[in-house]
Amino acid sequence: MTDSVFNLAVDENKIAVVTIDVPGEKMNTLRSSFADDLKALLEDAKSQNVKGMVFISGKSDSFIAGADVKMLDSVKKREDALAISELCHQAFFDMTKLPYTTVSAIHGAALGGGLEFALACDYRVGTDSDLTKIGLPEVQLGLLPGGGGTQRLTKIVGIQKALEWMLTGKQIRPTQAKKAGVLDDCVPHSVLLKVAKEFATKKKPQAKEPKLDNISKLLESNPFGRNFIFKKAKENVLKKRAGTTQHHSLLLKLCELV
């Protein structure tokens, strides 16, 4: 798969290491060919009977820094945007249904579509480097997370924290990400691949409840509490933006679906 952004190597234990490396670019971004490249990669892995898979970046200071905004050049109407989103949703859904364990080994920026990619993996291991940043900053461009991030992040960190991160575009340090449950481990860069491979030998994890304090747990566990959370989130958006936009309101609705 030399012409793909995904380069596959399988070790003696049948653990596949997939190096993500967009040719000729300083940072990795998800491009229009991403879904086809991923499908080809998974077919290749299937033929080699892999027992686990680690995704790691070939770049020195980023994992995946989001989607390539050039894809938006082709968007002329609502249906065009939906087609791109549905393509990402299907690709990430296919990742979640793989018969073996998948792990994202994150060093550097995992933002936007990059974090959504990582959230579709069974485990996430990040480095404790200052370069490592986690977040869904699309709102700063007037966009919504388009690959399932509104749902997967909320299930991991809870409604309040997910809304805060998505409505502000906040970028999270790796220690914060581990505390919130987004990262399963936070390690020195020198042992990132080793630890990620160890996670790849584990069974797929069972769904876990978000790590919430008692008050947050009480609020998020019932419809009245959730309505209060959404009401306050909308008020905060209105206060900060001196008015809201349609995508903020839609983001609140998406999180309500969790």
C-alpha positions in Angstrom: 0.0 0.0 0.0 2.8 2.4 -0.9 0.5 4.9 -2.5 -1.8 5.1 0.6 -1.6 7.4 3.6 -1.8 4.1 5.6 1.2 1.9 5.7 0.8 -1.5 7.2 3.4 -3.7 8.9 2.6 -6.9 10.8 4.9 -8.2 13.5 5.5 -11.8 14.5 2.7 -11.7 17.0 0.2 -10.6 14.3 -0.1 -7.1 15.7 -0.5 -4.7 12.8 1.2 -1.3 13.1 -0.4 1.2 10.7 1.7 4.3 10.1 -0.4 7.3 9.0 1.7 9.5 6.8 0.3 11.9 4.2 3.0 12.3 1.5 4.5 15.7 1.1 2.7 17.3 4.0 4.0 18.5 7.4 0.8 17.3 9.2 -1.6 14.4 8.6 -5.1 15.4 7.6 -8.1 13.3 6.6 -8.5 13.7 2.9 -11.3 12.7 0.4 -9.5 9.4 -0.3 -9.4 8.5 3.4 -12.4 6.2 3.4 -11.1 4.2 0.3 -7.6 4.0 1.7 -9.0 2.8 5.1 -11.1 0.1 3.4 -8.1 -1.1 1.4 -6.0 -1.2 4.6 -8.6 -3.3 6.5 -8.8 -5.7 3.6 -5.1 -6.1 3.6 -5.1 -6.6 7.4 -7.8 -9.2 7.0 -5.8 -11.2 4.5 -2.9 -11.3 7.0 -5.1 -12.5 9.9 -4.0 -9.7 12.3 -5.0 -10.0 15.9 -4.7 -6.4 16.9 -4.0 -3.0 15.2 -2.1 0.1 16.3 -2.5 3.4 14.4 0.5 5.7 14.8 1.7 8.8 12.9 4.7 9.0 10.6 4.9 12.7 11.4 7.2 13.9 14.1 4.8 16.3 15.9 1.2 15.4 14.9 -1.2 12.5 14.9 -4.0 13.7 12.7 -4.6 17.5 12.8 -8.2 17.3 11.5 -9.8 17.0 8.2 -8.5 18.6 5.1 -10.5 21.8 4.7 -10.0 21.7 1.0 -12.7 19.0 0.9 -15.2 21.8 1.7 -14.4 23.4 -1.7 -16.7 20.8 -3.3 -19.6 21.6 -0.9 -22.2 23.6 -2.8 -25.3 22.4 -1.1 -26.6 20.6 2.0 -26.4 17.2 0.3 -22.7 17.6 -0.5 -21.9 18.2 3.2 -24.1 15.3 4.3 -22.3 13.0 1.8 -18.9 13.8 3.4 -20.2 13.4 6.9 -21.9 10.0 6.0 -18.7 8.8 4.4 -16.8 9.5 7.7 -19.5 8.0 9.8 -19.5 4.8 7.8 -15.7 4.5 7.9 -15.5 5.0 11.6 -18.4 2.7 12.2 -16.6 0.0 10.2 -13.6 0.5 12.5 -15.7 -0.1 15.6 -16.9 -3.4 14.3 -13.5 -4.9 13.5 -13.1 -8.4 15.1 -9.8 -7.4 16.7 -8.7 -4.6 19.1 -7.7 -1.2 17.7 -5.5 1.4 19.4 -4.6 5.0 18.5 -1.1 5.9 19.6 -1.2 9.6 19.8 1.7 12.0 19.7 1.0 15.6 18.7 -2.3 17.1 17.6 -5.4 14.8 17.5 -7.9 17.4 16.6 -11.3 17.5 14.8 -11.5 14.5 12.5 -8.2 13.2 14.0 -9.8 12.9 17.4 -13.0 11.4 15.8 -10.7 8.8 14.2 -9.1 8.0 17.6 -12.5 7.8 19.3 -13.5 5.1 16.8 -10.6 2.9 18.1 -11.1 0.7 21.2 -8.2 2.3 23.1 -6.2 5.5 23.0 -2.7 6.0 24.3 -1.2 9.4 24.2 2.2 10.9 25.0 2.8 13.2 27.9 4.5 15.7 25.5 3.5 19.4 25.3 2.9 18.7 21.6 0.0 16.4 22.3 -3.4 18.1 22.2 -6.8 16.6 22.1 -10.0 18.4 20.9 -12.8 19.1 18.6 -12.2 22.7 17.5 -14.5 22.8 14.5 -16.8 25.3 16.0 -14.1 27.9 15.6 -14.5 27.5 11.8 -18.3 27.5 12.1 -18.5 23.7 11.7 -19.9 20.7 13.6 -17.8 17.6 14.3 -18.9 15.5 11.3 -17.7 12.0 12.0 -19.6 11.0 15.1 -17.6 13.0 17.6 -20.7 14.6 19.2 -21.8 11.1 20.2 -18.6 9.2 21.0 -17.0 12.0 23.0 -20.2 12.5 25.0 -20.4 8.8 25.9 -16.9 9.0 27.3 -16.7 12.3 29.1 -20.3 13.1 29.8 -22.7 15.7 28.4 -21.4 18.8 30.3 -17.7 18.3 29.5 -18.4 17.3 25.9 -20.5 20.4 25.4 -17.8 22.6 26.9 -15.1 21.1 24.7 -17.2 21.3 21.5 -18.9 24.7 22.0 -15.6 26.4 22.8 -13.2 24.5 20.6 -11.1 23.8 23.7 -7.9 21.8 23.3 -7.1 19.4 26.1 -3.7 18.5 27.5 -3.0 14.7 27.6 -3.1 14.5 31.4 -6.6 16.1 31.4 -7.6 13.8 28.6 -6.6 10.7 30.6 -8.4 12.0 33.7 -11.6 12.5 31.6 -11.3 9.0 30.1 -10.5 10.0 26.5 -7.0 8.6 26.9 -6.6 5.1 28.4 -2.9 5.8 29.2 -0.5 8.7 29.0 3.2 7.8 28.6 6.6 9.1 27.5 7.0 9.3 23.7 9.9 6.7 23.9 7.5 3.9 24.9 4.3 5.0 23.0 4.4 2.2 20.4 5.3 -0.4 23.0 2.5 0.5 25.3 0.0 0.8 22.4 1.0 -2.7 21.2 0.3 -4.0 24.7 -3.2 -2.5 24.5 -3.7 -4.1 21.1 -3.4 -7.5 22.7 -6.2 -6.8 25.2 -9.9 -7.7 24.6 -12.2 -5.1 23.3 -13.3 -3.0 26.3 -16.8 -3.0 27.7 -18.8 0.2 27.6 -18.0 2.3 30.6 -19.9 5.1 32.4 -18.3 8.6 32.1 -16.1 9.7 35.0 -18.4 12.2 36.7 -18.6 13.8 40.1 -21.7 13.1 42.1 -23.5 16.3 41.1 -22.8 15.8 37.4 -23.9 12.2 37.6 -27.2 13.3 39.2 -27.8 15.9 36.6 -27.0 13.7 33.6 -28.9 10.7 34.8 -32.4 12.2 34.3 -34.3 14.2 31.7 -34.8 17.2 34.0 -31.1 17.5 34.8 -30.2 17.1 31.1 -32.6 19.8 30.1 -31.0 22.1 32.7 -27.5 21.3 31.3 -28.6 22.2 27.7 -30.4 25.3 28.8 -27.3 26.6 30.6 -25.1 25.7 27.7 -27.3 27.6 25.3 -27.3 30.6 27.7 -23.5 30.5 27.8 -23.2 30.4 24.0 -25.6 33.4 23.7 -23.7 35.3 26.3 -20.3 34.7 24.7 -21.4 35.2 21.1 -23.9 38.0 21.7 -26.4 35.8 19.8 -26.2 32.2 18.5 -25.8 30.5 15.2 -27.6 27.5 13.8 -24.7 25.2 14.2 -24.5 25.8 18.0 -28.2 24.9 18.3 -27.7 21.8 16.2 -24.7 20.8 18.3 -26.9 20.9 21.5 -29.5 18.8 19.7 -26.9 16.2 18.7 -25.7 15.8 22.2 -29.3 15.4 23.4 -29.4 12.2 21.3 -26.9 10.4 23.4 
